[in-house]
Amino acid sequence: MKKLSLFTVLFLAIVYTGLTQVVPEKGLSQITSGYLKKQIDFLASDSLKGRNTPSPELDIAASYIANEFSRLGIKKVNGSFFQEVPLCTKNLDVDGCGLSIGRGSNRLIFKLKTDYTPFESTSDAEVSGNIVFAGYGITAPEYNYDDYKDLDVKGKIVLVMKHEPRENDTCDVFEGKRDTHHSSIESKLKNAMSRGAVAIMVVTDPLNHVTLNPQGYSWPSLSKFKGSITPQITLYTQEVSIPCIQVGENVINFLLGGVDSLKRIQKNIDTELKPFSFEFSEVSSNVKTKLDIKHFAAKNVVGLIKGSDSKLKDEVLVIGAHYDHVGYNEKHKTDEDYIFNGADDNASGTAGVMALAKAFSVSKKTKRSILFILFVGEEKGLYGSEYYTQKPLIPLTKTVAMLNLDMISRNGDSLQILGEKFNPELYTIIKEENNFVGLNIIDSGNEFFGASDHANFFKNNISSIFFFTGTHGDYHTVRDNPDKVDHIKAEKIIKLVFRTAWRIVNENKYYTINKP
């Protein structure tokens, strides 16, 4: 990038002095490649074994960050530098599951995996009730469509089809070939629950899909390799649910006399775009899904700098990064590298947030408050940021923006600003402040916009930007080591983030977003 002349720099400084507070040099001077190197070298050291979520090594990293916050004079939030994030593993208790359906004196017991398989969102419960067919299980007033119209399912078990009407139709029905949120299992489950159903059975819609096998969820306990498969860590929620299973052809044969009957019903619904729902005569079912849940916990690390303006101090800018990585290979040869150190991903972003805390801690008071968050579980599914946005320590209504740092230390002098099209006002600030830094901001294409922690804030209508330097051949390999990090580049990026953040926390502005 072409260097700026001294005259240009002075001119811009004069212009910005008239527009906003001058970015403090004392704060900028705290952001150094040496400080970033020190933090990255520790966080990405072999001793932390890849900072898996959860792990003792991740807890060591959390304590290290919190101690640095304390040393810098960063304040605790609600009396702590930590927000505990509840995690769990869920597996199916095979012996505790069951499905039986009866018509009059004829009752069949169906086989787990062969005839039915629970979905991941199923509950730990046993219920009984009559069965009601409710089409696709969709209520979509915006499309003038409701499978539950004039249908009472309270205390009953609902049978619905997957997907949505005219799935392969290009005309303007729902959104043509593009699935709407109504087609998801979660939407169908929540819709059934809201109407008082006690369980939901889902069957593949046969007109558009040949295979009717009950896929449900790939539970480790149902795998032929079940002894060697470990259940995935997920975010633990206490949301109320009901038994939710996918049933196969044998269940359809018993209820409707064959798949062809279901095809005729589906064709009727798709043609008329009207519900064809009904209660089965003298048919009842017993559904039982049993879960084996093991609980864990990890910690978001949080720190606060309180604003000074009487009106703006209750508003907050969130600056965040994830400090977890993917751990290590438990099975490895004695002489091979087995630790995924995660220096760029994301010790670099974590060190950047720590450097920003250091810079703001020595600067004069800002008008708005700043909340620094280092998230856990990003590599597992953005769990730390998801939990924070569900249980915010400061109301999301008071959160004016979110700046996210993830992988900021590789790939030459280029920088991608993901979300620039969705957050034009924040992007304008970044571009203006980059005149003082001189990074090569390139078009990101926003391919990875939903792939890091800012995405959960953006979902909650908070203007959010992702600072990112792109993937590389060492991504998620044992080669992502501290010696590959470009500390000078990381320093430049953090200085740009500091300048951007300084503008946000010292101006009385609010930032619009453009939803994709």
Solvent accessible surface area in square Angstrom, and as a share of the most:
residue,aa,sasa,rsa
1,M,142,0.64
2,K,182,0.77
3,K,186,0.79
4,L,81,0.40
5,S,60,0.39
6,L,135,0.67
7,F,158,0.66
8,T,45,0.26
9,V,52,0.30
10,L,99,0.49
11,F,110,0.46
12,L,30,0.15
13,A,42,0.32
14,I,125,0.64
15,V,56,0.32
16,Y,22,0.08
17,T,77,0.45
18,G,69,0.66
19,L,123,0.61
20,T,22,0.13
21,Q,53,0.24
22,V,93,0.54
23,V,12,0.07
24,P,22,0.14
25,E,120,0.54
26,K,126,0.53
27,G,0,0.00
28,L,12,0.06
29,S,68,0.44
30,Q,44,0.20
31,I,1,0.01
32,T,55,0.32
33,S,31,0.20
34,G,48,0.46
35,Y,23,0.09
36,L,0,0.00
37,K,96,0.41
38,K,133,0.56
39,Q,2,0.01
40,I,0,0.00
41,D,48,0.25
42,F,64,0.27
43,L,1,0.00
44,A,1,0.01
45,S,30,0.19
46,D,89,0.46
47,S,77,0.50
48,L,3,0.01
49,K,73,0.31
50,G,1,0.01
51,R,1,0.00
52,N,46,0.23
53,T,1,0.01
54,P,38,0.24
55,S,20,0.13
56,P,98,0.61
57,E,30,0.13
58,L,0,0.00
59,D,59,0.31
60,I,87,0.44
61,A,0,0.00
62,A,0,0.00
63,S,51,0.33
64,Y,55,0.21
65,I,0,0.00
66,A,6,0.04
67,N,102,0.52
68,E,21,0.09
69,F,0,0.00
70,S,65,0.42
71,R,157,0.57
72,L,27,0.13
73,G,47,0.45
74,I,6,0.03
75,K,128,0.54
76,K,108,0.46
77,V,10,0.06
78,N,125,0.64
79,G,62,0.60
80,S,38,0.24
81,F,19,0.08
82,F,64,0.27
83,Q,15,0.07
84,E,114,0.51
85,V,0,0.00
86,P,39,0.24
87,L,1,0.00
88,C,2,0.01
89,T,12,0.07
90,K,48,0.20
91,N,27,0.14
92,L,4,0.02
93,D,50,0.26
94,V,62,0.35
95,D,143,0.74
96,G,12,0.11
97,C,22,0.13
98,G,23,0.22
99,L,2,0.01
100,S,17,0.11
101,I,0,0.00
102,G,3,0.03
103,R,89,0.33
104,G,62,0.59
105,S,123,0.79
106,N,82,0.42
107,R,116,0.42
108,L,77,0.38
109,I,145,0.74
110,F,14,0.06
111,K,137,0.58
112,L,34,0.17
113,K,109,0.46
114,T,89,0.52
115,D,9,0.05
116,Y,3,0.01
117,T,4,0.03
118,P,0,0.00
119,F,20,0.08
120,E,64,0.29
121,S,26,0.17
122,T,5,0.03
123,S,15,0.09
124,D,70,0.36
125,A,37,0.29
126,E,101,0.45
127,V,30,0.17
128,S,73,0.47
129,G,14,0.13
130,N,65,0.33
131,I,0,0.00
132,V,0,0.00
133,F,0,0.00
134,A,0,0.00
135,G,0,0.00
136,Y,0,0.00
137,G,1,0.01
138,I,3,0.02
139,T,37,0.21
140,A,0,0.00
141,P,106,0.67
142,E,108,0.49
143,Y,70,0.27
144,N,140,0.72
145,Y,8,0.03
146,D,37,0.19
147,D,0,0.00
148,Y,3,0.01
149,K,131,0.56
150,D,141,0.73
151,L,35,0.17
152,D,94,0.49
153,V,2,0.01
154,K,151,0.64
155,G,38,0.36
156,K,37,0.16
157,I,0,0.00
158,V,0,0.00
159,L,0,0.00
160,V,0,0.00
161,M,0,0.00
162,K,35,0.15
163,H,38,0.17
164,E,2,0.01
165,P,2,0.01
166,R,64,0.23
167,E,24,0.11
168,N,88,0.45
169,D,45,0.23
170,T,110,0.64
171,C,59,0.35
172,D,138,0.71
173,V,14,0.08
174,F,8,0.04
175,E,76,0.34
176,G,8,0.08
177,K,130,0.55
178,R,180,0.66
179,D,76,0.39
180,T,15,0.09
181,H,125,0.56
182,H,18,0.08
183,S,18,0.11
184,S,47,0.30
185,I,36,0.18
186,E,81,0.37
187,S,29,0.19
188,K,1,0.00
189,L,6,0.03
190,K,119,0.50
191,N,25,0.13
192,A,0,0.00
193,M,52,0.23
194,S,90,0.58
195,R,83,0.30
196,G,27,0.26
197,A,5,0.04
198,V,38,0.22
199,A,1,0.00
200,I,1,0.00
201,M,0,0.00
202,V,0,0.00
203,V,0,0.00
204,T,9,0.06
205,D,0,0.00
206,P,9,0.05
207,L,78,0.39
208,N,48,0.25
209,H,56,0.25
210,V,148,0.85
211,T,74,0.43
212,L,15,0.08
213,N,96,0.49
214,P,12,0.08
215,Q,122,0.54
216,G,21,0.20
217,Y,57,0.22
218,S,103,0.67
219,W,3,0.01
220,P,11,0.07
221,S,20,0.13
222,L,26,0.13
223,S,28,0.18
224,K,172,0.73
225,F,123,0.51
226,K,127,0.54
227,G,84,0.81
228,S,92,0.60
229,I,73,0.37
230,T,112,0.65
231,P,30,0.19
232,Q,132,0.59
233,I,29,0.15
234,T,22,0.13
235,L,18,0.09
236,Y,55,0.21
237,T,62,0.36
238,Q,153,0.68
239,E,126,0.56
240,V,123,0.71
241,S,30,0.19
242,I,21,0.11
243,P,1,0.01
244,C,0,0.00
245,I,1,0.01
246,Q,0,0.00
247,V,0,0.00
248,G,1,0.01
249,E,85,0.38
250,N,78,0.40
251,V,0,0.00
252,I,0,0.00
253,N,64,0.33
254,F,25,0.11
255,L,8,0.04
256,L,32,0.16
257,G,68,0.65
258,G,15,0.14
259,V,22,0.13
260,D,90,0.46
261,S,25,0.16
262,L,0,0.00
263,K,72,0.31
264,R,156,0.57
265,I,18,0.09
266,Q,0,0.00
267,K,130,0.55
268,N,66,0.34
269,I,0,0.00
270,D,19,0.10
271,T,81,0.47
272,E,96,0.43
273,L,53,0.26
274,K,129,0.55
275,P,48,0.30
276,F,86,0.36
277,S,31,0.20
278,F,60,0.25
279,E,76,0.34
280,F,14,0.06
281,S,89,0.57
282,E,142,0.64
283,V,1,0.00
284,S,37,0.24
285,S,2,0.02
286,N,42,0.21
287,V,0,0.00
288,K,71,0.30
289,T,1,0.00
290,K,78,0.33
291,L,15,0.07
292,D,64,0.33
293,I,57,0.29
294,K,113,0.48
295,H,114,0.51
296,F,81,0.34
297,A,47,0.36
298,A,1,0.01
299,K,63,0.27
300,N,0,0.00
301,V,0,0.00
302,V,0,0.00
303,G,0,0.00
304,L,23,0.12
305,I,22,0.11
306,K,89,0.38
307,G,7,0.07
308,S,65,0.42
309,D,43,0.22
310,S,94,0.61
311,K,173,0.73
312,L,13,0.06
313,K,77,0.33
314,D,78,0.40
315,E,20,0.09
316,V,1,0.00
317,L,0,0.00
318,V,0,0.00
319,I,0,0.00
320,G,0,0.00
321,A,0,0.00
322,H,1,0.00
323,Y,1,0.00
324,D,0,0.00
325,H,0,0.00
326,V,50,0.29
327,G,1,0.01
328,Y,83,0.32
329,N,68,0.35
330,E,143,0.64
331,K,190,0.81
332,H,73,0.32
333,K,146,0.62
334,T,143,0.83
335,D,133,0.69
336,E,77,0.35
337,D,78,0.40
338,Y,59,0.22
339,I,9,0.05
340,F,36,0.15
341,N,6,0.03
342,G,0,0.00
343,A,0,0.00
344,D,0,0.00
345,D,4,0.02
346,N,0,0.00
347,A,0,0.00
348,S,0,0.00
349,G,0,0.00
350,T,0,0.00
351,A,0,0.00
352,G,0,0.00
353,V,0,0.00
354,M,0,0.00
355,A,0,0.00
356,L,0,0.00
357,A,0,0.00
358,K,37,0.16
359,A,0,0.00
360,F,8,0.03
361,S,40,0.26
362,V,51,0.30
363,S,18,0.12
364,K,122,0.52
365,K,135,0.57
366,T,3,0.02
367,K,72,0.30
368,R,0,0.00
369,S,2,0.01
370,I,0,0.00
371,L,0,0.00
372,F,0,0.00
373,I,0,0.00
374,L,0,0.00
375,F,0,0.00
376,V,0,0.00
377,G,0,0.00
378,E,16,0.07
379,E,43,0.19
380,K,74,0.31
381,G,37,0.35
382,L,27,0.14
383,Y,30,0.11
384,G,0,0.00
385,S,0,0.00
386,E,56,0.25
387,Y,36,0.14
388,Y,0,0.00
389,T,14,0.08
390,Q,86,0.38
391,K,119,0.51
392,P,47,0.30
393,L,45,0.22
394,I,27,0.14
395,P,76,0.48
396,L,33,0.16
397,T,130,0.75
398,K,88,0.37
399,T,10,0.06
400,V,16,0.09
401,A,0,0.00
402,M,0,0.00
403,L,0,0.00
404,N,0,0.00
405,L,0,0.00
406,D,7,0.04
407,M,7,0.03
408,I,0,0.00
409,S,0,0.00
410,R,34,0.12
411,N,64,0.33
412,G,56,0.53
413,D,74,0.38
414,S,19,0.12
415,L,0,0.00
416,Q,31,0.14
417,I,2,0.01
418,L,1,0.00
419,G,0,0.00
420,E,21,0.09
421,K,128,0.54
422,F,31,0.13
423,N,0,0.00
424,P,52,0.33
425,E,69,0.31
426,L,0,0.00
427,Y,44,0.17
428,T,61,0.35
429,I,8,0.04
430,I,0,0.00
431,K,100,0.42
432,E,52,0.23
433,E,3,0.01
434,N,13,0.07
435,N,58,0.30
436,F,50,0.21
437,V,30,0.17
438,G,31,0.30
439,L,3,0.01
440,N,52,0.27
441,I,37,0.19
442,I,67,0.34
443,D,114,0.59
444,S,19,0.12
445,G,51,0.49
446,N,20,0.10
447,E,139,0.62
448,F,75,0.31
449,F,17,0.07
450,G,53,0.51
451,A,55,0.43
452,S,1,0.00
453,D,0,0.00
454,H,0,0.00
455,A,6,0.05
456,N,11,0.06
457,F,0,0.00
458,F,13,0.05
459,K,141,0.60
460,N,62,0.32
461,N,106,0.54
462,I,8,0.04
463,S,3,0.02
464,S,0,0.00
465,I,0,0.00
466,F,4,0.02
467,F,0,0.00
468,F,7,0.03
469,T,2,0.01
470,G,5,0.05
471,T,61,0.36
472,H,33,0.15
473,G,62,0.60
474,D,12,0.06
475,Y,88,0.34
476,H,65,0.29
477,T,33,0.19
478,V,31,0.18
479,R,117,0.43
480,D,0,0.00
481,N,39,0.20
482,P,28,0.18
483,D,121,0.63
484,K,82,0.35
485,V,14,0.08
486,D,57,0.30
487,H,31,0.14
488,I,114,0.58
489,K,8,0.03
490,A,0,0.00
491,E,34,0.15
492,K,88,0.37
493,I,0,0.00
494,I,0,0.00
495,K,54,0.23
496,L,0,0.00
497,V,0,0.00
498,F,0,0.00
499,R,31,0.11
500,T,0,0.00
501,A,0,0.00
502,W,0,0.00
503,R,17,0.06
504,I,0,0.00
505,V,0,0.00
506,N,5,0.03
507,E,19,0.09
508,N,105,0.54
509,K,117,0.50
510,Y,126,0.48
511,Y,24,0.09
512,T,82,0.47
513,I,38,0.19
514,N,75,0.38
515,K,107,0.45
516,P,123,0.78
